[in-house]
C-alpha cells in the first residue's frame, strides 16, 4: 500500500499547505446589535467563515467521503459509548494525530 505520510512533502510544499489549511472560504459578515441599556444602537460586523457559523469557538465544519461501513461502525461505537458521532470522530482523529506525531514529530501550527 502506498505510504501517504512519506510522500506528503511531494504532494505540497509548506506554503501550499498553509494556503490550503489557512484559506478563509465563504467568509460572511453577519451583524450583531450593540445594546446599551434598553435601546439598540448601530450594528457591529462579525467576521467569521460560513463553515464556522453555528459552531463552538475553535470548531469548523468539514465534509469527507468515507465508506458506508465506516459510518455505520462509527455510529454504532458512538451509540454504545453514549456519545455524539462528532465526539467519537474527534476522539478517533486525536488518536490518529497523536500516533502520527509520535512517529514523525509534532506537526507545526499551521
Number of C-alpha atoms within 10 A of each C-alpha: 3 6 7 10 10 10 10 12 11 9 11 12 11 12 10 11 15 13 12 13 10 10 11 13 11 11 14 16 13 13 12 11 11 12 11 8 7 6 7 10 11 10 12 12 12 11 12 15 15 17 16 17 16 10 11 8 8 6 11 13 10 7 5 5 6 8 8 9 9 10 14 11 11 18 18 13 16 17 13 9 11 10 12 14 17 12 11 18 16 12 12 13 12 12 12 12 13 15 12 14 12 10 8 11 10 11 10 5 5 11
